[in-house]
Amino acid sequence: MATITAVIASTHHPFYYRASTAQGEDRPPFADEWVRKVEGFRETLTRANPDVLVMVGSDHFHQLWLDNMPQFLVGKAPFYDANWYNEEREFGLPRMRMRGQEDLSAHILRGGLDAGFDLAFSNELRIDHSVTCPIITLRPQNDLPIVPIYTNIFAPPLPQPKRFVQLGKAIRELVESWPSDLRVAVIGTGHLSLELGGPRQFGPHGPDPEFDARAVEWIAQGDIEGCLSEVTLDSLHSPGNATHGFMDFMLMMGVAGEGRKADYVDTLDLFHTMEAYFTWYPKGAPA
């Protein structure tokens, strides 16, 4: 059976690529520290030595719109094109193409349906920065096949937070039951407190530092029960109008498991948001 060698969760700031590649006067003053943080985080995936990446993210109204909004969608294609024009224009993100792992996609879809998750699928999925940003930061050579899994964190009605945790647990069980000897890393990206287009968007830090501190503690300690006791669809409006992306972090906590403390935790307070990076090694830290 397949082995999960790492479970990884992070934010997915689309400005990282431009900031990290800028030179001279165009290079932001925070870029060097940001690059150091990301390179340290990248090493946690390198040490895990995966063969396949399961990528959890959320489409930012690029391919999925109000005329067709699945709650949970699994990509099932041989290749995935990225990014979208506005991401190239606004953030300087490059056009990319990623190879798919169709066998694992099919296994997750069949097993997920049988486990009670009405998963949608797409054979023509084009992906955006919620998946490509962690590729850029964690695996810039883009040499491993992926299984993209998209969640709905934008368009109400949204799934309840507990459903994200339940899906995370199911993803772990499904990957571990895949009849393969390949090594799999499960990578998911979400948000801490985040404001988009609102009055708190461009402050000196994230819009709700108190929420950010609690959120980092929940994730680092694997405190799913404590997190679920405080986080609701309604409560997530208070830390910022886009904070529902935190539910993707909750999904990753489900993959890691209740009470499973992260083996690697790091953060970076970056003008309007807190960047956060977490890694779990289910089989113990690689030598």
N, C-alpha and C positions, 0 to 999 in steps of 0.2 A: 504494500500500500504506500501511497505518497506520504511524505514527511513534511510537516510545516517547520521550516528552519528559523523563521522569524515572523513576528507580527509587528507591524510598524504603523504608527499614526503620526500625522503632521498637519500643519496648516499648508495652504497651497497658494502663497502670495504670487500673483502673476508678474509682479515687477522684478522678481529676483533675477531673471535672465538678463534683463537690460541693465540692472544695477551692477551685476557681477561682471559683465563684459565691457562696461563703459570704461573709457580711459581719460586721463587728463582732467580738465575742468568739468567734463561731463560725468565724472565718477562721483556718486554721492558720498558724503563723509562717513556714512554708516556702512558702506559696501564691504570694506575689508573685514570688519567684525562679523557681518552677515555671512560672508564667504567662509570664514573660519568655523562658524557654527555649523554651516551646512556640510563642510568637508568632514568635520568630526562625526556628524550624524550619518553621512554617507558610509563611513567605515563600518557602521553597525550592520548595514546590508551586505557589504563586501565580505565581511567575516562569515555571514550566514551561507554564502556560496549557493544561492538558489539557481534552479534551472527554469522556473516559471514564476511569473508575478501575477497574483490576483489583485486587481486594482479597484478599489471602491472610491467613487466620487459622485458628483452631482452635475448634471448638465445645467449650464447657466442660461437657459432659454435659447440655446443655439439650435439644437436639433429637435428638442421636445418643447411643445408649446401647449397652449390651453385647448387646442383642438384634439390633442392626443397626449395625455400626461400619465404614463404608468407610474405606479408607486415604487416598484423595484424592477429593474430591467437588467438582463444579462446579455452582453455582446456575444455573438456566435458567428464570427467571420474569420476568414483566413488572414485578413489585413485590416488595419484601421488607419484612416487618414486623420490628420490634425494639423494645425489648429484652425481657428476661424479667422476671417478677415479682420474683425474688430480687435481680436487678440494680437494679431500681427501689427496692426496700426497703433493701438494704445500701449502695448507692453513690449513690442519688439519680439514676440515669440516666433520662433522659426516654424516653417512647415515641417511636419514630421510624418513618418509612416511607421507603424508598429505591427509586428507579426502577432497573429492570434494563436491561441492554443485551443483549437476547436473541440478536441476530445474532452478536456476539462470543462469547457463551457457546457457541452452537452450533458456531462455528468452532473454538474451543479443544477442545471435546469430540470432534469428528470428527477433528481433526488429532492430538489427544493419543492417541486410540485407535489411529490409524494409525501413530503413532510408538512404540507398545508400552507405553503407560500405560493400565491398565484403570481408567479414570476412572468413578466413579459420578456420577449427577446427580440433582437434585431440582427439580421444578417447584413445590414448596410449601415452600421453605426459609425458616425464620425464623431471623434471625441474632442474635448476641449481641455482647458488648463487644469481642471480638477484632477485629471489623470496625467497630462503631459508635464505639469510642474514637478510632481514627484519623480517622474522619469528624469527630468533635467537635473534635479538636485541629487537624487539617489543613484541613478544609473545612466549617466549622461551618454554612455556609448550606445544605449538603446539596442542592446543585443539579445534581449530575452523575450520570449513570447509572453503575451498577456491575456488575461481574462478580465475585461472591464465590467464592473457592476455599478449601475447608476441608481441613485436613490432620489426620491422627490423631497426636497427640503424647502421648496420655493412656492409651490402652487397649492393652496388649500382646496380640499381637505387633505391634511398631511397624516401619515401614519403616526400613532402614538409613540413616544420615546421607547416604551418597553418593547415595541415591535422591532425597532432597530436593534436592540440588545438581543432579542430572540433570533433575528436573522443572522447576527454575528455568530452566535453559538452554532446555528445550523451550517453556516459557511465553513466553520472549522471542522465540524463532523463530516461534511460532504467532501472537503479536500482530503481529510485523513482516510476516507473510505474509497478514494479514487484508486482503482487498480493500476498503479504505476509505481515505479521505483524512483520517480523524479522528486526533487527537492523544491518546495513551494514556499515563497514568501507572500504573505497577505499584507497589502499596503493600502491604507485608507487615509483620506484627507478631509478635514473639516475646518470649523472655525471655533475660536473662543468668542468673546464678545465682539460684535462687528456691526458697524453702522454703514449703510450704503445710501448716499444721497440725502441723508438726514443731517441735523445740526451738529451731531457728535462725530461726524465722519473723520474730520482732520484735526483731532486734538493731539496733544503730546504723547498719548498712549491710547490703548484700547478704550472704548466708551465706558466700560465697567470693570475697573481693576479688581474690585472685590469678587465679582463673579469669576474673573480669570483665575484668581488665586484659588478659589474653591474648586474650579474645574480642573486645574492642573493637579491638585491634591487628589481628587476623585480618580483621575486617570492613573496617576503615578502609583496610587495604593490599590488600584483595582476595586475600588469601592462602588460597585454597581448598585448595591442596595441603597447606600446613602445618596447616590446620584439620583436614582429613580424617586427617592422620597422627596426631593426638592424640584426636580426638573419636570415641567409639564409644557404642553403646547402653549398655554397661556403665559406661563412664567418666562418663557424664552423671548417674549417681546421686550421685556424690561431692560436686559443688558445691551440691546441694540437691535435694529430692525432686521438684521440678517443673521442673528445668532442661532436660528434654527439649524444652521449647519453643524452645530455642536452635536446633533443627533448622529452624525456620521462618526464622531469620536466615540459616542456611546456604542455604536455598532462594533467598533474596533475593540472596545472593552469586552463586548460579548465574545469576540473571537479569542481574545487573550484568556478570558475566564474570570469568574468571580473570585475576588481576593488575590488575584495574581498581580503582584507588584511589578512595575516596569523595571527592566534591567538598565535602561538608559533614559534619562530625563534631561531636557535642556529647554531653555526659553530665551527669547530675545524681544525686549520691549522696543517696538519699531514704529515710532511716531503715531500712527492711528490704529495700530493693532498689535497684539502680542503674538509673536510666532512661537510655536511649541512643537517639540520633537520627542517622540517616545518610541522605544523598542523593547519588545519582549522576545526572549528566546525560550520557546516551549520545551526544548530538550536540554536546556542549560546553555550557558554562554560558550560559543566556540572557542577552542584553544587557540 
